[in-house]
Amino acid sequence: MEVLNSTLCAGTMFAQSSTRKELRRASPPPHLYVYRTWNVGGVMCSVTTAVKKIFCYKVLIPLKIIMLIIFFPIGLYYLLRFCVGCCVHPATISWFRKYVFRDVVGLGIDQCRENILDRDFEYETIVKRFSILVDGYVIDAIAVCRKEDLQYDRWMLCSLGNGEFYEKKVLSPSLEEQMANQINSGCIFYNYPNVGRSSGGTFSSKNVTAVHIAFCQFILTQLNPKVMIEVGYSIGGGVQGESLRSRALNNQNVQHIFVKCMSFSSLAALLPWQCGNLAAFVGWHYDSANSSTGLSHHEFILQQGNPRAMVDDEGNSLPIKEMHSVEELAATDGIIPKTSTLAYAVHNRDRQNKTFFLVPEDHFNQLSDLACKTLAQAIIAKIRSN
């Protein structure tokens, strides 16, 4: 692994918001950070110059496609990997992006990003678009933080759910942003490879988790936080969990806290029949349960509770409560069956350094303001107790 620091001053990059022109531009801003694993993403890994990129696109990639067609079994393997990748991360498909932004949001993706500045933020907020370079690919990202929070040296990194774009996420107040405001933390969102205006492709789970690791390194080395909070929603929890299997948390000066919301124990456990084994065979493997087991840093795991569990002794509805038994989990949250949830798997394995919360919302609905506040208070208490 090789990490190259930017020549720009990343530590002060959030002093002011991006302009409308910078947000509206289709191509991301110049990258502030370079991260290379040298073994992710095939022939594009070591591409660093324009000449090499042109050579790669015009010669190496077409040659690779031809070779894959000639050697059919290898070509079939890569075709299966591509198809599984499209199912796991549908936001990488161009028509899906058009559906989300034209049919659902009613705006183009670039116009949607520019409109973030028109939001009625409750506080004086900095909205800064930036990018980092991971294995030759430009990954588009955005930072949302209150000016007053920059002094606290706390940063939150958010890995999004299946089919999500940061442009749509930041267009309205999100769970992550509300928590960040209460924790006095800056908040960074990023689009996965080939999602939105990020370049590259989802070749396998390895190159997706490499992007997450790269942003972790960016925050740790360029922003010098005292507290780093990683929040993963749905498949974002899987990306976060899988990244923990290949990185060390050995900086004693940084307190790490992890939050996983509506996430699965592993991709293999979530997919029906033998599809999970097929996905793992072609390079798609997210396993949060194994990385959670034995994790020495505190982790908050949120999952939907069943209707009986989400009321108090007087029959009043509860916006959030601590989980004490897996029997309190809902049979399904609309996507993930009870026995495939991370909460179910980890609660039965290892409860040390864990807090389990139940919420009434299903997989498709954002947590209530009171639930966000309760979770934020629990995180603050954990920060102060360290």
N, C-alpha and C positions, 0 to 999 in steps of 0.2 A: 504494500500500500504506500502511496506517495501523496503527500499533502503539500500544496503550494500556496503560500499566503499571497493575498492580493497586494498590489502596489497602492491601492486606494486605502483610505483610512476607514475601515469598516466600523471601528468603534464609535465614530461620530456620524455615521451615515444617516442616523435617524433624527438628526437635528431639525429637519424640516420635511414637509410632505412633498410627494411627487407632484409635478404640474399635471394639468389635464392632458397636455400633449404627451407626456411620458406615460400616463396611464392608458391613453387611447391608442398609442402606437402598438401595432401588431407584434413586432419583434421586441423581446424583453430588453431591459437596459443592459449595459456592459456588466459582465460578471464580476463579483467582488471576491470570489474565492474559487480555488481549483482543487478538486479532489479526484484522485485516480486510484482505482483498485487494480487495474491492469489485467483483470481476468473477467470482466463483466461486459457483456454487450457485443461480443464478437469482434469483427475486424475494426470497429470504430474506436476501440479503447484508447489507442495511442495517438489518435488524430488530434493535432494541436495547431496546425497551420492551414490556411485557406487552400494552398496547393495540394496538401495531402487529403483534405476533405473532398476536393474536386476529383482527385485521382480515385478516391475510395468510392464516391457515388457513381462515377462514370465507368470505372474499370472493375474494382474489386467486388462490389456488391452484385453487379450483373453477372460477373464470373462465378460468384458463389451461388447465385440462383440457378445458373446453368448446370453447375456441378451437382446441386441438390436434385435437379430433375433427372440427370443422368444416373445418379446413384439413388434410385427410388426409395429404398428403405430409410436412408438418412433424410431424404426430402419429406417422406411421410411423417417422420418423427418431428421435424421442424414445423410442418403444417399443423400437426396436432398441438404442438406447443403454442403456436400462434392462435389457434382457435380457442384453446383453453384460456389463454391470456385475454382474449376479447370477452370471454364470459366472466372472468374474474374481475377485469377492469374495463367495463363497457364504455367508460368515458374516453378511452383511446380511439374509439370508432368515430369518424368524422360526422356521420349522420346523427349519432347520438348527441353530439355537441350542438348541432343545428336544432335538434328537437328540443333540448333543454332551453336554449337561449331564445330561439325564435317562437316556439310554440308555448313554452311554459313561462319564461320571463318576459318575452315580447321584445327583446333587444338583442343585438349582436353581442358577441362576447367582449369585444373591445369597447363598445358603447356602455355595456354593463359595468366594466371596470372603471371607466371614466365617471360614471354616475355615483360611484362610491363617495366621491367628494361632495355630492349633494345631500348626503345623509345628514339627518339632524342628530349629530352626536351629542350625548349628554354632557361630555367634557371636551376640553380642548384636546383634540386628538391628532396625532401624526399618522398619515397613511403613506407609506413608502414602498414603492415597487422596486424590486431588485432581482438579481439572478445569481446563481452559482453554476460553475461548470463541473459536471460529474462524468468522468470517463468520456470526455469529448462532447457531451451533450449539455445544452443550456437548459437549466431548470428554472422556471419562472416562479417567483414568490412575492409575497407582500407582507409587510409588517404593519400592525395596527397597535398603537400604544398611546396612552395619555402622556403629555409632556412631564407631568409631575411624577410619573412612575419610573422614568429613566434613572433616577437616583437610587432606586432600590436594588439594582443589579439582579433582578429576577426576570427570567425569560421563559415563555411557554411556547413549545413547538407542537403544532397540531397536524396530525396525519388524518386525512379526510376519509369519509366513507365511500362505499361503492357508488360510482357515478356522480360524485360531487366535484365541483370546481370551486376554487377559492373565490372567483369572481362573483358567483352566486352566494357563497357563504358569507362574504363580507358585506354584501349589499344590504343586509339587515342584521340586527343584533343577534349573535349566535351564543350558544352555550359557552363556548370557549372564550369569547370576548367578554361576556358578562362575568365569568369567573376571573379572568385576567384583571378586570377593573377592580374587583373586590380584593384580589390578592396583591395588587400593586405590581403587576407584571406586564412586560411587553409581550406581544402575541405575534407569532410568525406562522403563516399558512403557506403551503406550497402545492403546486400541481404535480402529480406523478408524471413520469416520462410519457411523452406523446399525448398528454392531457392538456387541454387549453392551448397555451402558447409554449409549453415546454416541448423541447425536441426529443428525439430518440424514440425508443420503442420499448414495450414491455416484453423483453425477450424471455424473462423468467422472474421468479420472485426475488432472485439474488440481485438483479440490477434495480429493482424497486426498493429493496431494503438498503442498497448501497446509497441511494439518494437520501433516505432518512438518516443514515449514519453520517453522510456528508453534511447535512444541516446541523446535526448534533455537534460535529467537529467545528463547524463555522461558529456556532454560538459559544462553544467552550473556549475556542482559541482567539476569536475576534471580539466577542462581546464581554468576555470574562465575567460570567455570572456567579453569584453566590448560591443561587437556587435555580435549578432547571427543572421545569415541569413539562412532561410529555403527555399529551392528551391524544388518544386514539379512539375514533368512533367507528364501530362496525369493522370493516376490513382494515381500517386504519389502526385498530388495536392489534390486528394480526401482523401488519407491517412493523409496528412498534415492537411487538413481542418477538418477531423473527429477527429483528435487528439486534436484540439483546443476546441472541445466541452467538453472535460473532463480534461483539465489542466488549471491552473491559471498562468498568466504572471504577477506575482506580484513582481518580482525583479527589484527595481528601478535603480539598478546599471548596468543593461543590456539593451541595445537597441535592440529590436526585429524588424526584417524586413522579410516580407514574399513575395515570388515570386511563382506564379502559371502560368504554361505555357501549353496551349492546354488542359485545364482541363474542366470537366463537373460541372454542378451545383449540381447534386446529381446522385447517381447510379440509383435510381428509375426513374429519368427523362430521363436517357440515354437509358435504356432498353425498347424494344418495347412491345406493348400490356400490359398485366398485369404482365410481368416478373419482373418488378421493385418491385411490391408489394410482389411477391413470394420471391424474393431475400431478402427483408427486413424481411419477416416472418421467414426465416431460418437463420437469423443472419448476412446478408450481407447488410450493410447500410453505404454508404459514402455520407455525406452531407456537401459540402463546402460552399454552398450559405448561410446557416443559421449561420455558424461560421464566415463568412466574414462580415455579416451584424452586424454593431455595433462594429467591431473590432477596438480597440483603437490604435493599432500599424499599421504602414504603410504597404500597400500591393500593389504589382505590379501584374497586371493580363494581360497576353498576349494571343492573339487569332488571327487567320488568318482573314485578311480583304478581302473584295471583290475586284475584279480587278479595279473597278472605284475609290475605295478609296485609292488605293496604287500608285497613280500617283500625281504629283504636278500640278500646274496650267499650266505648259509648256508641260505636257505630259510625264515627266521623271519618271521612276520607283522609288519608295521609299523603302528603306530596312526596315524602321520602322517609325511609326508615332503615335501620341496620338489619341485615339478614343474619339469622341465627341457625337456619336449617335450609337445606336445598328443597325441602317440601314447600317452602314459601314461594318458590319460583313459579312463574306462569308456565303453562304447558308449552307455549310458544310465544315469541314476541312479534309474530307475523312473518318472520324470516328464519330465525334460529330456533330449533326445538330445544326444549329444556335441557335434555341430556347432552346437547352439543355446545351449550353455552360455556364460556370461560368460568363464570361463577360456579356452575355445577362441578366442573372438573377440578378447579383449584380448591374449592371449599372442602372437598373430600380428600385432598392431598396434603395441603400445606396452608395453614391460616396465619403463620407467623409473618409479621410485617404486612398484614393485609387488613383492609377494611372493606366489607361488602355492604353495598347499599341496594335497596329495592326501591323502584319507582313505579308509578301506575302507567306511565307512557309506554307505548309499544315502539317498535323499531322505526316507525315513520314519523314520530312526533317528538318535537323538542321538549326538553325538561321544563318544568314550571320555574318561574322566577324564584320561588321559595326553595325549590330543590337545588337550584344553582347556588343560592346563598348558603344553604346548609353545607353543600359540598365544599364551597370556597372557605367557609369557616373551619371545616375539618382539616383542610389543607393548611390554612394559616396556623392552626393549633399544632399541627405536625411540624411546620417550619420552626415555630417558636420553641418546641420541645427538644429540638436537636442541639 
